[in-house]
Amino acid sequence: MRSNLDKRIDALTPGQSIEISRTETGHCTAERSGDGKTIRFVRHTTTGWTVFKTSAY
């Protein structure tokens, strides 16, 4: 059984991103690349952002 988050990530269209978590100091997003072949997980903080995982899709 797929989780709600997995379903939301599967539904991303090329170039689209969604917020997947939030804390007081930042948030994380999942985004699909423009060609639709890669999913990137990005951590956003007050000092910038970092891609912490990339996955072929």
PQR file of N, CA, C, O and H, with PARSE charges and radii, in Angstrom:
ATOM      1  N   MET A   1       0.838  -1.184   0.000 -0.4000 1.5000
ATOM      2  CA  MET A   1       0.000   0.000   0.000 -0.0000 2.0000
ATOM      3  C   MET A   1       0.885   1.251   0.000  0.5500 1.7000
ATOM      4  O   MET A   1       1.786   1.378   0.829 -0.5500 1.4000
ATOM      5  N   ARG A   2       0.628   2.156  -0.917 -0.4000 1.5000
ATOM      6  CA  ARG A   2       1.432   3.366  -1.057 -0.0000 2.0000
ATOM      7  C   ARG A   2       0.930   4.449  -0.113  0.5500 1.7000
ATOM      8  O   ARG A   2      -0.272   4.616   0.090 -0.5500 1.4000
ATOM      9  H   ARG A   2      -0.103   2.053  -1.590  0.4000 1.0000
ATOM     10  N   SER A   3       1.886   5.184   0.462 -0.4000 1.5000
ATOM     11  CA  SER A   3       1.518   6.260   1.384 -0.0000 2.0000
ATOM     12  C   SER A   3       0.979   7.460   0.608  0.5500 1.7000
ATOM     13  O   SER A   3       1.157   7.565  -0.606 -0.5500 1.4000
ATOM     14  H   SER A   3       2.863   5.049   0.297  0.4000 1.0000
ATOM     15  N   ASN A   4       0.327   8.350   1.324 -0.4000 1.5000
ATOM     16  CA  ASN A   4      -0.191   9.569   0.722 -0.0000 2.0000
ATOM     17  C   ASN A   4       0.946  10.399   0.118  0.5500 1.7000
ATOM     18  O   ASN A   4       0.787  10.985  -0.953 -0.5500 1.4000
ATOM     19  H   ASN A   4       0.183   8.264   2.310  0.4000 1.0000
ATOM     20  N   LEU A   5       2.099  10.449   0.808 -0.4000 1.5000
ATOM     21  CA  LEU A   5       3.242  11.200   0.289 -0.0000 2.0000
ATOM     22  C   LEU A   5       3.739  10.593  -1.016  0.5500 1.7000
ATOM     23  O   LEU A   5       4.037  11.325  -1.961 -0.5500 1.4000
ATOM     24  H   LEU A   5       2.229   9.973   1.677  0.4000 1.0000
ATOM     25  N   ASP A   6       3.834   9.263  -1.084 -0.4000 1.5000
ATOM     26  CA  ASP A   6       4.249   8.603  -2.325 -0.0000 2.0000
ATOM     27  C   ASP A   6       3.305   8.957  -3.470  0.5500 1.7000
ATOM     28  O   ASP A   6       3.748   9.213  -4.589 -0.5500 1.4000
ATOM     29  H   ASP A   6       3.592   8.669  -0.317  0.4000 1.0000
ATOM     30  N   LYS A   7       2.019   8.971  -3.191 -0.4000 1.5000
ATOM     31  CA  LYS A   7       1.035   9.317  -4.221 -0.0000 2.0000
ATOM     32  C   LYS A   7       1.201  10.761  -4.675  0.5500 1.7000
ATOM     33  O   LYS A   7       1.093  11.051  -5.867 -0.5500 1.4000
ATOM     34  H   LYS A   7       1.659   8.763  -2.282  0.4000 1.0000
ATOM     35  N   ARG A   8       1.465  11.674  -3.734 -0.4000 1.5000
ATOM     36  CA  ARG A   8       1.664  13.084  -4.094 -0.0000 2.0000
ATOM     37  C   ARG A   8       2.915  13.256  -4.952  0.5500 1.7000
ATOM     38  O   ARG A   8       2.911  14.033  -5.907 -0.5500 1.4000
ATOM     39  H   ARG A   8       1.553  11.438  -2.766  0.4000 1.0000
ATOM     40  N   ILE A   9       3.982  12.538  -4.617 -0.4000 1.5000
ATOM     41  CA  ILE A   9       5.217  12.610  -5.405 -0.0000 2.0000
ATOM     42  C   ILE A   9       4.986  12.012  -6.791  0.5500 1.7000
ATOM     43  O   ILE A   9       5.442  12.577  -7.785 -0.5500 1.4000
ATOM     44  H   ILE A   9       3.985  11.906  -3.842  0.4000 1.0000
ATOM     45  N   ASP A  10       4.291  10.886  -6.875 -0.4000 1.5000
ATOM     46  CA  ASP A  10       3.983  10.269  -8.173 -0.0000 2.0000
ATOM     47  C   ASP A  10       3.186  11.207  -9.077  0.5500 1.7000
ATOM     48  O   ASP A  10       3.326  11.159 -10.299 -0.5500 1.4000
ATOM     49  H   ASP A  10       3.921  10.427  -6.068  0.4000 1.0000
ATOM     50  N   ALA A  11       2.356  12.053  -8.486 -0.4000 1.5000
ATOM     51  CA  ALA A  11       1.489  12.944  -9.263 -0.0000 2.0000
ATOM     52  C   ALA A  11       2.189  14.213  -9.747  0.5500 1.7000
ATOM     53  O   ALA A  11       1.598  14.993 -10.493 -0.5500 1.4000
ATOM     54  H   ALA A  11       2.242  12.092  -7.493  0.4000 1.0000
ATOM     55  N   LEU A  12       3.441  14.430  -9.333 -0.4000 1.5000
ATOM     56  CA  LEU A  12       4.153  15.635  -9.769 -0.0000 2.0000
ATOM     57  C   LEU A  12       4.319  15.647 -11.286  0.5500 1.7000
ATOM     58  O   LEU A  12       4.653  14.629 -11.893 -0.5500 1.4000
ATOM     59  H   LEU A  12       3.921  13.795  -8.727  0.4000 1.0000
ATOM     60  N   THR A  13       4.085  16.794 -11.882 -0.4000 1.5000
ATOM     61  CA  THR A  13       4.339  16.967 -13.306 -0.0000 2.0000
ATOM     62  C   THR A  13       5.724  17.584 -13.471  0.5500 1.7000
ATOM     63  O   THR A  13       6.230  18.185 -12.524 -0.5500 1.4000
ATOM     64  H   THR A  13       3.814  17.621 -11.390  0.4000 1.0000
ATOM     65  N   PRO A  14       6.355  17.459 -14.638 -0.5600 1.5000
ATOM     66  CA  PRO A  14       7.684  18.031 -14.834  0.2800 2.0000
ATOM     67  C   PRO A  14       7.722  19.517 -14.449  0.5500 1.7000
ATOM     68  O   PRO A  14       6.877  20.308 -14.868 -0.5500 1.4000
ATOM     69  N   GLY A  15       8.733  19.871 -13.636 -0.4000 1.5000
ATOM     70  CA  GLY A  15       8.908  21.246 -13.185 -0.0000 2.0000
ATOM     71  C   GLY A  15       8.136  21.604 -11.927  0.5500 1.7000
ATOM     72  O   GLY A  15       8.305  22.704 -11.401 -0.5500 1.4000
ATOM     73  H   GLY A  15       9.420  19.228 -13.295  0.4000 1.0000
ATOM     74  N   GLN A  16       7.299  20.711 -11.432 -0.4000 1.5000
ATOM     75  CA  GLN A  16       6.468  20.993 -10.258 -0.0000 2.0000
ATOM     76  C   GLN A  16       7.181  20.544  -8.983  0.5500 1.7000
ATOM     77  O   GLN A  16       7.981  19.609  -9.004 -0.5500 1.4000
ATOM     78  H   GLN A  16       7.161  19.817 -11.859  0.4000 1.0000
ATOM     79  N   SER A  17       6.875  21.232  -7.859 -0.4000 1.5000
ATOM     80  CA  SER A  17       7.411  20.822  -6.564 -0.0000 2.0000
ATOM     81  C   SER A  17       6.311  20.875  -5.515  0.5500 1.7000
ATOM     82  O   SER A  17       5.315  21.581  -5.677 -0.5500 1.4000
ATOM     83  H   SER A  17       6.225  21.991  -7.842  0.4000 1.0000
ATOM     84  N   ILE A  18       6.504  20.111  -4.426 -0.4000 1.5000
ATOM     85  CA  ILE A  18       5.568  20.108  -3.304 -0.0000 2.0000
ATOM     86  C   ILE A  18       6.362  20.171  -2.008  0.5500 1.7000
ATOM     87  O   ILE A  18       7.492  19.686  -1.941 -0.5500 1.4000
ATOM     88  H   ILE A  18       7.312  19.537  -4.294  0.4000 1.0000
ATOM     89  N   GLU A  19       5.775  20.762  -0.991 -0.4000 1.5000
ATOM     90  CA  GLU A  19       6.386  20.762   0.333 -0.0000 2.0000
ATOM     91  C   GLU A  19       6.061  19.435   1.005  0.5500 1.7000
ATOM     92  O   GLU A  19       4.907  19.007   1.027 -0.5500 1.4000
ATOM     93  H   GLU A  19       4.858  21.156  -1.045  0.4000 1.0000
ATOM     94  N   ILE A  20       7.095  18.784   1.558 -0.4000 1.5000
ATOM     95  CA  ILE A  20       6.857  17.489   2.193 -0.0000 2.0000
ATOM     96  C   ILE A  20       7.023  17.536   3.708  0.5500 1.7000
ATOM     97  O   ILE A  20       6.537  16.644   4.403 -0.5500 1.4000
ATOM     98  H   ILE A  20       8.033  19.132   1.540  0.4000 1.0000
ATOM     99  N   SER A  21       7.700  18.558   4.238 -0.4000 1.5000
ATOM    100  CA  SER A  21       7.787  18.717   5.689 -0.0000 2.0000
ATOM    101  C   SER A  21       8.193  20.147   6.022  0.5500 1.7000
ATOM    102  O   SER A  21       8.734  20.865   5.182 -0.5500 1.4000
ATOM    103  H   SER A  21       8.095  19.283   3.674  0.4000 1.0000
ATOM    104  N   ARG A  22       7.921  20.553   7.276 -0.4000 1.5000
ATOM    105  CA  ARG A  22       8.240  21.910   7.716 -0.0000 2.0000
ATOM    106  C   ARG A  22       8.593  21.887   9.198  0.5500 1.7000
ATOM    107  O   ARG A  22       7.972  21.174   9.986 -0.5500 1.4000
ATOM    108  H   ARG A  22       7.481  19.969   7.959  0.4000 1.0000
ATOM    109  N   THR A  23       9.605  22.684   9.568 -0.4000 1.5000
ATOM    110  CA  THR A  23       9.962  22.901  10.969 -0.0000 2.0000
ATOM    111  C   THR A  23      10.053  24.404  11.196  0.5500 1.7000
ATOM    112  O   THR A  23       9.779  25.195  10.294 -0.5500 1.4000
ATOM    113  H   THR A  23      10.110  23.264   8.928  0.4000 1.0000
ATOM    114  N   GLU A  24      10.445  24.795  12.421 -0.4000 1.5000
ATOM    115  CA  GLU A  24      10.593  26.225  12.698 -0.0000 2.0000
ATOM    116  C   GLU A  24      11.742  26.849  11.912  0.5500 1.7000
ATOM    117  O   GLU A  24      11.719  28.050  11.644 -0.5500 1.4000
ATOM    118  H   GLU A  24      10.668  24.153  13.154  0.4000 1.0000
ATOM    119  N   THR A  25      12.742  26.058  11.540 -0.4000 1.5000
ATOM    120  CA  THR A  25      13.938  26.593  10.893 -0.0000 2.0000
ATOM    121  C   THR A  25      14.021  26.336   9.394  0.5500 1.7000
ATOM    122  O   THR A  25      14.969  26.790   8.754 -0.5500 1.4000
ATOM    123  H   THR A  25      12.760  25.082  11.758  0.4000 1.0000
ATOM    124  N   GLY A  26      13.071  25.632   8.822 -0.4000 1.5000
ATOM    125  CA  GLY A  26      13.126  25.382   7.389 -0.0000 2.0000
ATOM    126  C   GLY A  26      12.049  24.421   6.931  0.5500 1.7000
ATOM    127  O   GLY A  26      11.142  24.058   7.681 -0.5500 1.4000
ATOM    128  H   GLY A  26      12.301  25.264   9.342  0.4000 1.0000
ATOM    129  N   HIS A  27      12.176  24.021   5.675 -0.4000 1.5000
ATOM    130  CA  HIS A  27      11.222  23.059   5.119 -0.0000 2.0000
ATOM    131  C   HIS A  27      11.903  22.231   4.036  0.5500 1.7000
ATOM    132  O   HIS A  27      12.967  22.597   3.537 -0.5500 1.4000
ATOM    133  H   HIS A  27      12.912  24.315   5.066  0.4000 1.0000
ATOM    134  N   CYS A  28      11.278  21.112   3.677 -0.4000 1.5000
ATOM    135  CA  CYS A  28      11.791  20.229   2.632 -0.0000 2.0000
ATOM    136  C   CYS A  28      10.767  20.119   1.517  0.5500 1.7000
ATOM    137  O   CYS A  28       9.560  20.096   1.757 -0.5500 1.4000
ATOM    138  H   CYS A  28      10.413  20.815   4.082  0.4000 1.0000
ATOM    139  N   THR A  29      11.274  20.051   0.289 -0.4000 1.5000
ATOM    140  CA  THR A  29      10.403  19.896  -0.868 -0.0000 2.0000
ATOM    141  C   THR A  29      10.866  18.704  -1.704  0.5500 1.7000
ATOM    142  O   THR A  29      12.016  18.272  -1.625 -0.5500 1.4000
ATOM    143  H   THR A  29      12.254  20.070   0.094  0.4000 1.0000
ATOM    144  N   ALA A  30       9.944  18.193  -2.498 -0.4000 1.5000
ATOM    145  CA  ALA A  30      10.255  17.204  -3.528 -0.0000 2.0000
ATOM    146  C   ALA A  30       9.914  17.878  -4.849  0.5500 1.7000
ATOM    147  O   ALA A  30       8.850  18.483  -4.984 -0.5500 1.4000
ATOM    148  H   ALA A  30       9.010  18.545  -2.562  0.4000 1.0000
ATOM    149  N   GLU A  31      10.812  17.777  -5.821 -0.4000 1.5000
ATOM    150  CA  GLU A  31      10.552  18.414  -7.117 -0.0000 2.0000
ATOM    151  C   GLU A  31      10.930  17.477  -8.247  0.5500 1.7000
ATOM    152  O   GLU A  31      11.902  16.728  -8.157 -0.5500 1.4000
ATOM    153  H   GLU A  31      11.676  17.285  -5.712  0.4000 1.0000
ATOM    154  N   ARG A  32      10.148  17.532  -9.309 -0.4000 1.5000
ATOM    155  CA  ARG A  32      10.422  16.729 -10.498 -0.0000 2.0000
ATOM    156  C   ARG A  32      11.163  17.610 -11.497  0.5500 1.7000
ATOM    157  O   ARG A  32      10.811  18.774 -11.685 -0.5500 1.4000
ATOM    158  H   ARG A  32       9.358  18.141  -9.382  0.4000 1.0000
ATOM    159  N   SER A  33      12.181  17.056 -12.130 -0.4000 1.5000
ATOM    160  CA  SER A  33      12.963  17.807 -13.112 -0.0000 2.0000
ATOM    161  C   SER A  33      12.108  18.180 -14.319  0.5500 1.7000
ATOM    162  O   SER A  33      11.028  17.625 -14.524 -0.5500 1.4000
ATOM    163  H   SER A  33      12.467  16.110 -11.977  0.4000 1.0000
ATOM    164  N   GLY A  34      12.598  19.117 -15.107 -0.4000 1.5000
ATOM    165  CA  GLY A  34      11.869  19.580 -16.278 -0.0000 2.0000
ATOM    166  C   GLY A  34      11.581  18.493 -17.297  0.5500 1.7000
ATOM    167  O   GLY A  34      10.555  18.534 -17.975 -0.5500 1.4000
ATOM    168  H   GLY A  34      13.475  19.567 -14.941  0.4000 1.0000
ATOM    169  N   ASP A  35      12.490  17.506 -17.413 -0.4000 1.5000
ATOM    170  CA  ASP A  35      12.238  16.403 -18.353 -0.0000 2.0000
ATOM    171  C   ASP A  35      11.449  15.263 -17.707  0.5500 1.7000
ATOM    172  O   ASP A  35      11.105  14.290 -18.378 -0.5500 1.4000
ATOM    173  H   ASP A  35      13.324  17.472 -16.862  0.4000 1.0000
ATOM    174  N   GLY A  36      11.159  15.379 -16.396 -0.4000 1.5000
ATOM    175  CA  GLY A  36      10.343  14.392 -15.700 -0.0000 2.0000
ATOM    176  C   GLY A  36      11.059  13.122 -15.294  0.5500 1.7000
ATOM    177  O   GLY A  36      10.423  12.197 -14.789 -0.5500 1.4000
ATOM    178  H   GLY A  36      11.438  16.170 -15.851  0.4000 1.0000
ATOM    179  N   LYS A  37      12.388  13.050 -15.504 -0.4000 1.5000
ATOM    180  CA  LYS A  37      13.117  11.810 -15.258 -0.0000 2.0000
ATOM    181  C   LYS A  37      13.787  11.736 -13.888  0.5500 1.7000
ATOM    182  O   LYS A  37      14.297  10.681 -13.509 -0.5500 1.4000
ATOM    183  H   LYS A  37      12.904  13.801 -15.914  0.4000 1.0000
ATOM    184  N   THR A  38      13.794  12.839 -13.142 -0.4000 1.5000
ATOM    185  CA  THR A  38      14.491  12.880 -11.860 -0.0000 2.0000
ATOM    186  C   THR A  38      13.623  13.532 -10.799  0.5500 1.7000
ATOM    187  O   THR A  38      12.926  14.511 -11.067 -0.5500 1.4000
ATOM    188  H   THR A  38      13.380  13.696 -13.450  0.4000 1.0000
ATOM    189  N   ILE A  39      13.671  12.978  -9.586 -0.4000 1.5000
ATOM    190  CA  ILE A  39      13.035  13.594  -8.422 -0.0000 2.0000
ATOM    191  C   ILE A  39      14.162  14.074  -7.514  0.5500 1.7000
ATOM    192  O   ILE A  39      15.083  13.313  -7.215 -0.5500 1.4000
ATOM    193  H   ILE A  39      14.237  12.183  -9.369  0.4000 1.0000
ATOM    194  N   ARG A  40      14.097  15.329  -7.074 -0.4000 1.5000
ATOM    195  CA  ARG A  40      15.083  15.883  -6.154 -0.0000 2.0000
ATOM    196  C   ARG A  40      14.396  16.213  -4.837  0.5500 1.7000
ATOM    197  O   ARG A  40      13.288  16.749  -4.821 -0.5500 1.4000
ATOM    198  H   ARG A  40      13.350  15.947  -7.317  0.4000 1.0000
ATOM    199  N   PHE A  41      15.053  15.893  -3.747 -0.4000 1.5000
ATOM    200  CA  PHE A  41      14.574  16.251  -2.419 -0.0000 2.0000
ATOM    201  C   PHE A  41      15.479  17.369  -1.913  0.5500 1.7000
ATOM    202  O   PHE A  41      16.698  17.210  -1.845 -0.5500 1.4000
ATOM    203  H   PHE A  41      15.953  15.457  -3.760  0.4000 1.0000
ATOM    204  N   VAL A  42      14.874  18.499  -1.559 -0.4000 1.5000
ATOM    205  CA  VAL A  42      15.628  19.709  -1.252 -0.0000 2.0000
ATOM    206  C   VAL A  42      15.289  20.197   0.150  0.5500 1.7000
ATOM    207  O   VAL A  42      14.119  20.285   0.524 -0.5500 1.4000
ATOM    208  H   VAL A  42      13.884  18.628  -1.614  0.4000 1.0000
ATOM    209  N   ARG A  43      16.345  20.519   0.933 -0.4000 1.5000
ATOM    210  CA  ARG A  43      16.173  21.091   2.269 -0.0000 2.0000
ATOM    211  C   ARG A  43      16.411  22.601   2.159  0.5500 1.7000
ATOM    212  O   ARG A  43      17.482  23.034   1.735 -0.5500 1.4000
ATOM    213  H   ARG A  43      17.295  20.448   0.629  0.4000 1.0000
ATOM    214  N   HIS A  44      15.408  23.397   2.542 -0.4000 1.5000
ATOM    215  CA  HIS A  44      15.481  24.858   2.496 -0.0000 2.0000
ATOM    216  C   HIS A  44      15.630  25.386   3.921  0.5500 1.7000
ATOM    217  O   HIS A  44      14.849  25.021   4.800 -0.5500 1.4000
ATOM    218  H   HIS A  44      14.538  23.045   2.886  0.4000 1.0000
ATOM    219  N   THR A  45      16.624  26.241   4.155 -0.4000 1.5000
ATOM    220  CA  THR A  45      16.820  26.863   5.466 -0.0000 2.0000
ATOM    221  C   THR A  45      16.945  28.367   5.280  0.5500 1.7000
ATOM    222  O   THR A  45      16.897  28.865   4.155 -0.5500 1.4000
ATOM    223  H   THR A  45      17.258  26.538   3.441  0.4000 1.0000
ATOM    224  N   THR A  46      17.103  29.083   6.374 -0.4000 1.5000
ATOM    225  CA  THR A  46      17.252  30.538   6.286 -0.0000 2.0000
ATOM    226  C   THR A  46      18.557  30.933   5.611  0.5500 1.7000
ATOM    227  O   THR A  46      18.682  32.064   5.142 -0.5500 1.4000
ATOM    228  H   THR A  46      17.142  28.678   7.288  0.4000 1.0000
ATOM    229  N   THR A  47      19.532  30.029   5.550 -0.4000 1.5000
ATOM    230  CA  THR A  47      20.819  30.340   4.934 -0.0000 2.0000
ATOM    231  C   THR A  47      20.962  29.806   3.514  0.5500 1.7000
ATOM    232  O   THR A  47      22.011  29.994   2.897 -0.5500 1.4000
ATOM    233  H   THR A  47      19.429  29.110   5.931  0.4000 1.0000
ATOM    234  N   GLY A  48      19.945  29.151   2.982 -0.4000 1.5000
ATOM    235  CA  GLY A  48      20.019  28.643   1.612 -0.0000 2.0000
ATOM    236  C   GLY A  48      19.282  27.323   1.457  0.5500 1.7000
ATOM    237  O   GLY A  48      18.344  27.031   2.200 -0.5500 1.4000
ATOM    238  H   GLY A  48      19.093  28.998   3.483  0.4000 1.0000
ATOM    239  N   TRP A  49      19.718  26.524   0.476 -0.4000 1.5000
ATOM    240  CA  TRP A  49      19.072  25.248   0.204 -0.0000 2.0000
ATOM    241  C   TRP A  49      20.128  24.222  -0.188  0.5500 1.7000
ATOM    242  O   TRP A  49      21.217  24.573  -0.643 -0.5500 1.4000
ATOM    243  H   TRP A  49      20.480  26.762  -0.127  0.4000 1.0000
ATOM    244  N   THR A  50      19.784  22.935  -0.001 -0.4000 1.5000
ATOM    245  CA  THR A  50      20.674  21.830  -0.326 -0.0000 2.0000
ATOM    246  C   THR A  50      19.847  20.674  -0.878  0.5500 1.7000
ATOM    247  O   THR A  50      18.823  20.300  -0.307 -0.5500 1.4000
ATOM    248  H   THR A  50      18.900  22.650   0.369  0.4000 1.0000
ATOM    249  N   VAL A  51      20.307  20.114  -2.000 -0.4000 1.5000
ATOM    250  CA  VAL A  51      19.697  18.885  -2.511 -0.0000 2.0000
ATOM    251  C   VAL A  51      20.297  17.747  -1.693  0.5500 1.7000
ATOM    252  O   VAL A  51      21.506  17.523  -1.746 -0.5500 1.4000
ATOM    253  H   VAL A  51      21.139  20.418  -2.463  0.4000 1.0000
ATOM    254  N   PHE A  52      19.464  17.019  -0.933 -0.4000 1.5000
ATOM    255  CA  PHE A  52      20.006  15.958  -0.089 -0.0000 2.0000
ATOM    256  C   PHE A  52      19.743  14.565  -0.646  0.5500 1.7000
ATOM    257  O   PHE A  52      20.278  13.585  -0.127 -0.5500 1.4000
ATOM    258  H   PHE A  52      18.482  17.201  -0.890  0.4000 1.0000
ATOM    259  N   LYS A  53      18.929  14.459  -1.690 -0.4000 1.5000
ATOM    260  CA  LYS A  53      18.723  13.167  -2.348 -0.0000 2.0000
ATOM    261  C   LYS A  53      18.222  13.409  -3.762  0.5500 1.7000
ATOM    262  O   LYS A  53      17.395  14.289  -3.999 -0.5500 1.4000
ATOM    263  H   LYS A  53      18.494  15.255  -2.111  0.4000 1.0000
ATOM    264  N   THR A  54      18.728  12.623  -4.692 -0.4000 1.5000
ATOM    265  CA  THR A  54      18.275  12.652  -6.082 -0.0000 2.0000
ATOM    266  C   THR A  54      17.966  11.218  -6.488  0.5500 1.7000
ATOM    267  O   THR A  54      18.720  10.296  -6.174 -0.5500 1.4000
ATOM    268  H   THR A  54      19.400  11.907  -4.500  0.4000 1.0000
ATOM    269  N   SER A  55      16.861  11.041  -7.181 -0.4000 1.5000
ATOM    270  CA  SER A  55      16.441   9.697  -7.559 -0.0000 2.0000
ATOM    271  C   SER A  55      15.936   9.698  -8.998  0.5500 1.7000
ATOM    272  O   SER A  55      15.137  10.551  -9.383 -0.5500 1.4000
ATOM    273  H   SER A  55      16.249  11.790  -7.435  0.4000 1.0000
ATOM    274  N   ALA A  56      16.411   8.730  -9.797 -0.4000 1.5000
ATOM    275  CA  ALA A  56      15.882   8.576 -11.156 -0.0000 2.0000
ATOM    276  C   ALA A  56      14.441   8.121 -11.047  0.5500 1.7000
ATOM    277  O   ALA A  56      14.095   7.338 -10.163 -0.5500 1.4000
ATOM    278  H   ALA A  56      17.060   8.036  -9.485  0.4000 1.0000
ATOM    279  N   TYR A  57      13.600   8.612 -11.945 -0.4000 1.5000
ATOM    280  CA  TYR A  57      12.186   8.287 -11.861 -0.0000 2.0000
ATOM    281  C   TYR A  57      11.697   7.732 -13.161  0.5500 1.7000
ATOM    282  O   TYR A  57      10.520   7.396 -13.285 -0.5500 1.4000
ATOM    283  H   TYR A  57      13.881   9.249 -12.664  0.4000 1.0000
TER
END
